[in-house]
Each structure stands twice: as structure tokens, then as C-alpha cells.
């Protein structure tokens, strides 16, 4: 009777799931305007009673690389520890950016990794653009719309060149305060058809990765409101 009771009790108590315990799955970093690379470490430990095997770790984009230490070790016995390290090239990005590494353990479905490690990077904005994209609906008046450029650096930043991809849109640069504030006025040739364009902005910013910027223009089909879409 006693052995039957203990067996039944054992069935009611779940075994520790085979998993890796991370100190955190989200790290938030503030970087300097001059920084070009971010490295983040995610320490972990196997606190389960079974061996855990990492079968795949995948970076979310080509600008992000991931590695495991020690020495690329993939199998961790109970009590063993390791570190997932991610390295991200900042390129021309600015503002708040999330970059993730997906970790698939042995036993996870192929398309459902059980772990996602995210680095949230706060990057200084030296050239603020508002808005970053201009929209016109098909059939509306082809009137000018503008983007305001505000320089947020401690030193003046001048716009030295403005160029468009083709003749579907024209652009004009207006100086509000030299080195501090500008306005880019954009006018579509017409709004008869769907169209897209890009304006390239070159500045004299001393930091290379903050030097170039883009404004996007779109002539689109008019979006239906949620109320109008209801039958």
C-alpha cells in the first residue's frame, strides 16, 4: 500500500523541465553617438536535472552575429553555465532598436524556438526627421508636403546635398537656421498612380554613420477605415 502511495505521489509531482535559466532575456543599453558596435552577454545556467542541448541559435538580421562560450559548447549538464554573446553593427541606425537572437533547444519544434534573447539599444538621434515618410492618396491634390530636419548634435550639422531618385517627385531644401534646422519640401508630379520615391540627404556630420539620411515618399491607394470596412 505504501509503495502504491509513493508511486502515485511521484506521478503528481512534475520533474524539472530541461531548460536553461537566464539572468535576463532582455538587456537595454545606451550607446554613444560615436559608437559603431554593441556587444551583449546573456549568462545562463542549466538548473534542471537533465542535460540540455542547444541545437540552433539564429540572429534576427545580417548585422547581428551570435556566439556561445565557452568554445561554442552546445551541451550543458545539470549545474553547468555558459554565455550567449551577441554582436551588433550599429550602421546608420538611430533611436531605439530591438535586436534578437532565437535559441532552439533539443525537443523544440523546428519553427518554434523556446528562447528569444533581445538587446534593446538606445542610439542618439543626431538628425531628427519629422515625418520620415510622406504620403499622398491616389486622386488627392498633388500639393507640396514637408519634412523638418532638426539637428540634435552639440555641434552644427549642415545639409550639403539633396538628391532624388527620379522625376516622379521634386524636392526643395529650405534653411530655417543654418546647421540647426531645415525643411525639405516635396511635391509629387501627379497622384494618378501608385508611386514611391526616396530623397537622399548628405550632411557634413563628423561622425560617418550619422552623415547620410533618407526621406521616403509614397502615393498610395486610400486606406479604408475600420468603420468603413464593416459590412
C-alpha positions, -999 to +999 in steps of 0.1 A: +000+000+000+029+024+009+047+017-024+015+023-043+010+057-025+046+068-032+043+059-069+010+078-071+026+108-054+056+107-078+032+110-107+016+141-092+050+159-088+064+171-122+100+167-129+121+198-135+118+207-172+151+206-192+158+242-198+184+269-194+179+296-168+190+331-179+196+361-156+176+381-181+162+377-216+162+415-223+191+438-219+188+475-225+218+496-235+225+533-240+253+539-266+272+570-276+268+588-309+303+577-319+298+540-311+298+517-341+293+483-324+274+468-294+283+435-277+258+420-252+262+390-230+234+367-217+248+344-189+228+312-183+228+280-162+213+246-165+193+244-133+173+213-144+181+177-136+187+168-172+213+176-199+202+205-222+214+207-257+213+239-279+207+228-315+205+262-331+210+299-324+199+323-350+205+361-353+175+381-364+194+400-392+227+401-411+240+429-390+239+407-359+261+378-350+258+354-321+282+331-304+283+308-274+311+305-248+329+285-236+342+274-270+309+271-288+297+244-263+262+232-271+255+206-244+252+215-208+249+190-179+229+199-148+247+228-130+268+239-159+269+275-171+276+294-203+271+327-221+253+337-253+270+367-268+255+389-295+274+415-315+255+442-335+268+466-361+250+499-355+255+511-391+233+543-397+206+534-372+193+558-346+166+558-320+155+527-301+162+495-318+155+459-307+177+431-320+171+394-311+187+360-311+165+329-312+177+298-293+162+264-302+168+236-277+166+199-284+130+190-284+117+224-296+096+224-328+116+234-359+098+267-362+093+275-325+125+282-306+118+282-268+141+312-261+144+347-276+172+370-262+167+407-270+190+436-269+173+470-268+197+497-279+191+534-274+211+552-301+214+590-301+195+608-329+217+635-343+195+643-373+158+642-363+134+639-393+096+645-388+080+628-405+103+602-421+078+592-448+054+614-468+021+600-481-004+611-507-036+592-516-044+585-553-066+612-566-059+638-540-044+672-549-007+669-557+003+696-532+037+700-515+043+684-482+074+689-460+098+671-437+115+691-409+152+683-401+163+692-366+200+688-357+204+674-322+242+673-320+263+695-298+279+708-330+261+723-360+253+699-389+248+713-423+229+697-452+254+697-481+235+677-508+199+667-516+191+643-544+160+624-556+157+591-574+137+602-604+112+628-617+081+614-600+088+638-571+106+671-569+123+684-537+134+718-524+156+725-494+148+754-472+172+766-445+154+777-413+186+780-392+220+771-407+234+740-391+204+736-368+171+733-387+160+727-423+128+719-442+126+696-472+095+704-494+084+675-516+059+677-545+047+647-565+044+651-603+009+637-600-012+614-579-028+594-607-010+561-599+008+544-571+044+557-568+073+555-545+105+576-542+135+583-520+153+615-512+190+611-502+203+637-477+240+642-472+253+662-443+287+673-430+284+655-397+318+645-385+306+611-374+304+590-406+275+567-397+253+598-390+261+616-422+236+601-447+198+600-443+167+592-464+132+605-468+106+582-483+076+594-504+046+572-513+015+578-535-009+550-523-044+538-526-066+554-500-067+533-468-102+522-457-111+530-421-121+501-398-157+515-397-159+518-434-147+482-438-176+468-418-204+453-439 
